Amino acid sequence: MEKPSYLKDSEDAKLFNELRKKVNQRVEAIPENRDVYIKIKAVILPLIYVGLYFFAVLNAEKHWVYILSFVLMGISLVLIYLNLIHEAAHNNIFKSKRLNGVVLHIFDFIGANSYIWKKRHIASHHAYPNVDGWDTDIEQSGLLLIVPWIKAKGVQKYQHRFFFLVYPLYLFNWMFIRDFRDFFDKERVILKTQGRIPVVEKVKMVSYKLFYFFYQIVVPVVFFKVSIGLALGAWFLQVIAASIFALFVLLPLHPLPDNAFPRLNKDNGLPFSWLRHQLEVTNDLEENNWLVRNVLGNFNFHVAHHLFPNYSYMYYNEITEEIEEFAKEHGLAYKRFPLFTALGKHRDLLRQNANNAYYILEE
């Protein structure tokens, strides 16, 4: 199938070149090498995850310590994703692609799959954000409907009432259903951009999943005399905590009623230029403090990431200042909301889609 194409607009191309020049000059004027902090995290964060694991199994007789340690492992898992995995996929931690690849492989040891995730993120989500049938991040499930112009069916008509029961299972679905389907289901979106997946990657995926279960469940039970109930319960709470934390960070950035879900025309063309598309489908968050910048990977500045993914999140504060000023000057769609306002807007999107509001407005 032919891949989508963005609207050709020479004026927008000139605008982006102008913005890119401003951003490059702004970043080059920053004297220190801020990326060194990410390199430090590339050592510290995995050590925290491993340290919590050993602290748990060595104190397994104290059930509350074991459970709390596994829950904190779930939190550290998300921090590893935000600060390391995401940046390694864009080769923003080290100058060496090989070293970035080493960091990316951490994902395989904590339950996900680095190979297929990078394909999803780069070739699907970054290439066609919020485009149904091409962005894997909004790929439709049977339970929840994200795209407004697809008619709600069955349980989707009640999704705004039960979504809070589904979202805590987010990483379970990712680790044990979505990864397998993307490797073996020929109907999945990822195959449009990935094509044939090498057999060796399929073998590696299954092997890493088995190893993940081995050290998470089998090792504590067999070697540290942890009861099966405690081992499964603590692991379950770990993934629940990670799911809630991850969605708390990811949901407010794209799937909102204020953002566009552009439809392809009969020639597989998109209605916006690349520049305007990124601004129409993405929003920032107003929160900007030490915690967000240094612990949560500057997830609040998501527009900067989509427009300039070659810069690490350590520069997004200055880059966003340039984007916001440039957008105001040229009448471009730049959006920023408080975190809880954005989360509320996501629920509004689910409610509108459940009630088929798009179809009512069309009629």
N, C-alpha and C positions, 0 to 999 in steps of 0.2 A: 504493500500500500504506500502511496506517495505521502511523504511527510508534510505537515502543515507549513505554510509559508506566510511570513509577515508582510503586511502592506508596505510597499515600496514608497517611501516619502523622503525626497531629497532634503527638504527643510528640516525634518526630524533628525536625519542623519547628521546634518550640520550642527543641530542643537546638541546632539550627544557628543560630537567631537569637541564642541566648545566646553561642555560640562566636563568631559574627560580631561581636557587640558587644565581646567581649574583645579580638579581633584588631584591630578598628578603633581601640580605645582604645590598644592597645599601639603600633600604627604611628604614630598621631597624636602620641604622646609622644616619638617620635624627632625630635630637633631639626633635624638637617641634611637637606638634600635629596639623598639618595643617588642618585637617578636621574640626576644630572648625570654620573656615571661611565659610564652606558650611552650617554649622548649623546656623550661623548668617544670611546667605542669605535665609535660609528656613523661616525666619521670615520677613526679609526686603523686598524681592522681591514680595511676595503675597500682602504685605501692599502697595507697590508702585502701583500694579495693581488696588487694591481696592481704593486707594487714588485718582488715576487718574479718575476712574469711578465717584466717588462722586464729584470731582472737575469739571468734565464735566457736570453732571446733575444740579449742583448748580450754574453753570455759563452758562446755556443753552441759555440765551438771547444773549450771545456773540457767534455767530455761529462759528467763527474761533477758539475760545477756545474749544468749544465742539468737533469740528472735530479734532483739534490737539491732544486733550486729548485721543480721541479714537484711533488715529494713534499711539500714544505713548503706549497705552495699547497693541496694536499689537506687538510692539517691546518688551515690557516687557513680553508678552506671550512667545515669543521665548527664552528670557533670563531665564524664569522660566523653560522651557523645557531643555535647555542646562545645567543649573546649578543644578536643583533640580529633575525634573521628571526622567531624564536619570539616575542620580545617585541613586535615590530612588529605581528604578527598579532593580538595582544591589545590593541593601542594603548597599550602601556606605556612607550614611549620618549619620545614627545612628546605634548603635550596636543592637538596638531593631528592629526586623522586623515589629513589629506593628507600631512603629513611622515612619519607612520608608513607610509603607502602608498609613499612614495618609498624608504624603507629596505627595505620588503618586496620591491620590484622588483629589488633587488640579486640576489635568488634567480634571477631570469630570466637574468642575465648569467653566472651560475656553473653553469649546466647544468640547473637544476630549473625548475619553473613555479610562480610565486607565486600565481596565481589558483586553480588546482586544489588546491594544497597547503593554502591557507587554508581552502578548503571542507572538505577532508579533516579538518583539525585541529580546526576550531571546530564544524562542523555534524555531524561524524561521530565523531571520537575523543573530544572533550570531552563531547559530548552522550550517547554510549553506550559508554564505555570497556569493552573486553573483552566486548562483546556481539556474538556471531557474526552476520554478515549486516548489521551496522550500523556497526561500528568498522572503518574501512579499515586501521588499523594491524595488525589480526590477520586481514585478509582471506586466505583460504586459497589457497595455490598448489599446483601439482601435485607439488612436491618435498617441501615441509615442512608438517607438520600441527601447528598451535599449540593449537587448541581440543581439550580432553581428551575431550569427549563425542562427537566425530566419529570414526568408525572409520578406522584407518589402512589404506591400500590401496597396493599396488604398492611403489614405492621408499620410500614413507613408513615402511614397516616397518623400514627401515635408516637412517632419517634421523639417528639419534644417532651413526652411524659416519661420515657424510660431510658433516654440516652445516658443518664448518669449511672445506670446499671451496666451499660455496655462499655463505656469508656475505660473503666478500671481494668478491663480485659484486653486493652489495646496491645500490650506487648506480648501477651499470650498468643494473640492472633498473628502478630508480626513474626515471632520466633518459630511457631509451630504450625502455622497454616499458610500465611502469606509467602514466606520464604520458599516453602515447598511448592506452592502453586506457581510462583514465578519461575521456578526451575522446570516444572514438569507439565503445567497446564498451558496448552497451545492457544487458549483463548485469552490469556492475560495481556494487559497493555504493554508490559515490558518487552515482549517479543517484537513489537513494532519498531522499537529503537535498538534493541539488542541483537535480534536475529538468533541464530543458532548458539546455544550455550555449550561450551566444551564439556565433554564427559568428565574430565579431571576435576572441573569445578563442582560438578554434581557430587562426585565422590568426596571431595573435600568438605562440602557443605554438610553431608550426612555425618561424616567423621567428626567434625567439630561439634555438631549437635550432640552426638553420643558422648563426647568428652565432657561437654558442658554438664550433661545430666550426671556423668560419672562423679565429677568433683563436687557438684552441688548436692547430690542426694546419696549416691552410693558410698563415697568416701566417709562422710560423717556417720552413716549407719554402720558400715563394716569395720572401720578402723577407730572410730571414736565413740562407739556404743550409743550413738544418738538414736532415739526411737524413731521408727518410720513416720509416726504421726507428727513428731516435732520437726523432723527434717523436711517433710512435705509442707507442713504448715508455715514454717519460717521461710521456705523458698517461695511459697505462694504469696505471702505478705511482701516479700522482697519485690516480686514482679508487679503486684498491685500498687505498691508505693511508687515504683519507677514509672508505671503507666500514668498514674495521676499527675506526677511531677512533670513527665514529658509532655503530656497534653496541655498542662497548665502553661507551658512555654510555647508549644507549637500551634495550638488552635487559634490564638488571637491574631495571626499574621496573614492568613489568606482566606479561609472560609468564613467571610462575613458578608452580610447583605450589601455593605457599602462597596465591596470589591466586585469587579466584573468576572463573569464566567463566559468568555467569548466563544461564540459559535462559529464553526467552520462553514464556509459557503460551499457550493457544489464543486468548486475547483480546489477544495482543501485550503482555501485562503483565510487568513485571520483579518478582522476588521481594523486592527491597530498596527502601527509600526512597532518595531521591537522596543524602542524607548517608551512609547506610550503604553504598550502592553504591560511592561514591568510595573509601571506606576498605577495602572488601572486595577491590577490584580493583587497588589501588595500594599500593606500598610505598616507603619511603625507604631511603637508604643511610647507613651510620654515618660514612663519611668526611666530615669537616668541617674544612677547612683553607683557607689563603689561596688556594691554587691552585684548589680547587673553587669557592670563593666568587667569586673575581675573574676567573678565566680560563675556567672551564668552566660559567659561568652557573648555579651552584648547582643543578645537575641532581640532586644528592643529596636535595634536599627536594622531592620530586615530589608528595607528598600536599598540601602547601601550595598548589602550583600548581593542582591540580584543584579544591580547595575555594575558593581565592581567586585566580582567574586575573587579576583586575583589578589586583592588586599586582605590581610587577616583582620579579624574583628577588633584588633587593638587600635585600628585607625578609623573605625566607623564613626566615632564622635565627630571628628573634624570633617570626614567625608559627608556625613549627614547634614552638617551646617551648610556645606556648599550645595548639596542637593536641594535643601529646603529653600534657600535663598534663590537659587536658579529657577526652581519651580514657580515661586511667587512672581519672579520677574517675567517669566514666559507663559504664565497661565497653564502650567502643567498640573496634573492631578496628584498632589502629594497629600497623604492622609496620615494622621497620627491620633491615637486614642489612648486614654488611660487603660491599664491592663484589665480591670474588672468591667469597665465599659465594653471593651472588646470581647471579653468572654460572654457578657450579656448579649452582645450583638450576634455572637455565634449561635446562642440559643434561639434568638429571634429568627435566624436563617433556618434553623431546623424546624421551627414552628411554621414559618411561611411556606417552606417546602412541603411540610406535612399537610397543610391546608390547601396546597396547590394554588397559592396566591398568584404565581406567575400566569397560570392559565386563566384565572379570574380577571386579571388586569388585561390580558390579551383580548379577552372576549368583550 
